[in-house]
Amino acid sequence: MARVNIELPAMFPFNTELTIRITDINYGQHLGNDALLGLLHEARVRFLGAHGLSEKDVGGCGLIMADAAIVFKSQGRYGQRLRVSIAVVDPGPVGCDLVYLVSDANTGIEVARAKTGMVFFDYNRNKVARMPERFRALCPGH
């Protein structure tokens, strides 16, 4: 079986902490993949907010998630405090990837890594947009 491989960048310029809620736990008594996407969404909103941006306005347009991939490395449990680290990678004319490293905030043990493909989107014109310069400033080597 082919496995998804998510390479981690050398640096993660943003970190935040989140706690696994009871609603994030699945029938196997661990963090579910759908719930992890929700936690990543919260971390992404915090990342953007730390730079004065939002998903609806990253410097003149918004963001849409085009794809997502998750690789679990260990089980997340109810009440566990997670550190979510985010980096912008592979910037292009109309999109980029966000890579997430999710680890136990106390032990540093990796819980998961994920990637979301983000596309810049003009909601007023309902079409893909070019990367705003304000967002480009968040890209490595801008």
Phi, psi and omega per residue, in radians:
M1 nan 2.253 3.086
A2 -1.266 2.392 -3.126
R3 -1.907 2.574 3.040
V4 -1.275 2.372 3.094
N5 -2.124 2.151 3.103
I6 -2.004 1.963 3.110
E7 -1.398 2.407 -3.136
L8 -1.626 2.436 3.058
P9 -1.250 2.888 -3.122
A10 -1.163 -0.557 -3.080
M11 -2.299 2.546 3.021
F12 -2.101 1.823 -3.051
P13 -1.334 -0.131 -3.123
F14 -2.318 2.407 3.079
N15 -2.406 2.514 3.022
T16 -2.548 2.839 3.124
E17 -2.064 2.436 3.127
L18 -2.378 2.654 3.110
T19 -1.893 2.377 3.092
I20 -1.224 2.141 -3.122
R21 -1.584 2.852 3.115
I22 -1.058 -0.577 3.122
T23 -1.248 -0.168 3.105
D24 -1.562 -0.111 -3.053
I25 -1.612 2.369 -3.141
N26 -1.753 -3.006 -3.087
Y27 -1.115 -0.345 3.086
G28 -1.486 0.087 3.118
Q29 1.167 0.514 3.049
H30 -2.438 3.005 -3.123
L31 -1.004 2.179 3.127
G32 -1.467 2.707 -3.126
N33 -1.127 -0.644 3.101
D34 -1.143 -0.684 3.123
A35 -1.203 -0.637 3.100
L36 -1.081 -0.694 3.090
L37 -1.041 -0.658 3.076
G38 -1.136 -0.722 3.098
L39 -1.143 -0.681 3.082
L40 -1.113 -0.651 3.090
H41 -1.067 -0.805 3.101
E42 -1.041 -0.777 3.131
A43 -1.098 -0.697 3.133
R44 -1.109 -0.733 3.109
V45 -1.099 -0.700 3.093
R46 -1.148 -0.719 3.100
F47 -1.021 -0.880 3.135
L48 -1.106 -0.780 -3.140
G49 -1.041 -0.615 3.113
A50 -1.106 -0.322 3.131
H51 -1.928 0.256 3.126
G52 1.258 0.438 -3.111
L53 -2.081 2.969 3.035
S54 -2.501 2.926 3.128
E55 -1.106 -0.470 3.117
K56 -1.485 -0.295 -3.131
D57 -2.601 1.748 3.085
V58 -1.868 0.503 3.130
G59 2.000 0.601 3.093
G60 2.132 -0.191 3.061
C61 -2.638 3.129 -3.113
G62 -1.926 -2.963 3.128
L63 -2.156 2.524 3.002
I64 -2.258 2.401 3.076
M65 -1.433 2.130 -3.138
A66 -1.607 -0.563 3.124
D67 -2.777 2.905 3.131
A68 -2.617 2.544 3.058
A69 -2.424 2.468 3.137
I70 -2.289 2.381 3.006
V71 -2.209 2.000 3.096
F72 -1.440 2.433 3.115
K73 -1.961 -0.444 3.074
S74 -2.757 3.001 -3.094
Q75 -1.506 2.368 2.997
G76 -1.607 2.434 -3.074
R77 -2.084 2.740 3.116
Y78 -0.934 2.293 3.102
G79 1.489 -0.165 -3.126
Q80 -1.180 2.350 3.096
R81 -1.543 2.176 -3.106
L82 -1.903 2.523 2.961
R83 -1.829 2.151 3.109
V84 -1.937 2.075 3.131
S85 -1.879 2.434 -3.063
I86 -2.246 2.439 3.029
A87 -2.393 2.522 3.018
V88 -1.547 2.252 3.119
V89 -2.360 2.850 3.067
D90 0.862 0.891 3.108
P91 -1.156 2.463 3.100
G92 -2.348 -3.069 -3.083
P93 -1.058 -0.625 -3.049
V94 -2.204 0.190 -3.131
G95 -3.000 -3.112 3.112
C96 -2.850 3.018 3.012
D97 -1.911 2.541 2.938
L98 -1.913 2.248 3.101
V99 -1.900 2.384 -3.087
Y100 -2.110 2.338 2.984
L101 -1.975 2.087 -3.106
V102 -1.945 2.097 -3.110
S103 -2.394 2.828 3.061
D104 -1.156 2.208 -3.071
A105 -1.144 -0.428 -3.118
N106 -1.601 -0.760 -3.037
T107 -1.732 -0.355 -3.075
G108 1.416 -0.008 3.130
I109 -1.133 2.286 -3.118
E110 -1.227 2.258 3.085
V111 -1.700 -0.765 -3.115
A112 -2.821 2.858 2.922
R113 -2.323 2.623 -3.078
A114 -2.592 2.851 3.079
K115 -2.452 2.367 2.993
T116 -2.143 2.261 3.048
G117 -1.490 2.073 -3.071
M118 -1.936 2.381 3.121
V119 -2.056 2.394 3.088
F120 -1.363 2.380 -2.979
F121 -2.454 2.275 3.065
D122 -1.579 1.788 -3.083
Y123 -1.193 -0.491 3.125
N124 -1.224 -0.648 -3.129
R125 -1.724 -0.102 3.113
N126 0.996 0.824 3.127
K127 -2.648 2.810 3.108
V128 -1.058 2.527 -3.106
A129 -2.213 2.860 3.068
R130 -1.342 2.683 3.135
M131 -1.081 2.151 3.093
P132 -1.170 2.543 3.125
E133 -1.033 -0.618 3.139
R134 -1.067 -0.669 3.100
F135 -1.321 -0.658 -3.119
R136 -0.969 -0.497 3.117
A137 -1.088 -0.330 3.120
L138 -1.499 -0.183 -3.099
C139 -1.442 2.485 3.122
P140 -1.102 2.392 3.112
G141 1.208 0.389 -3.107
H142 -1.028 nan nan
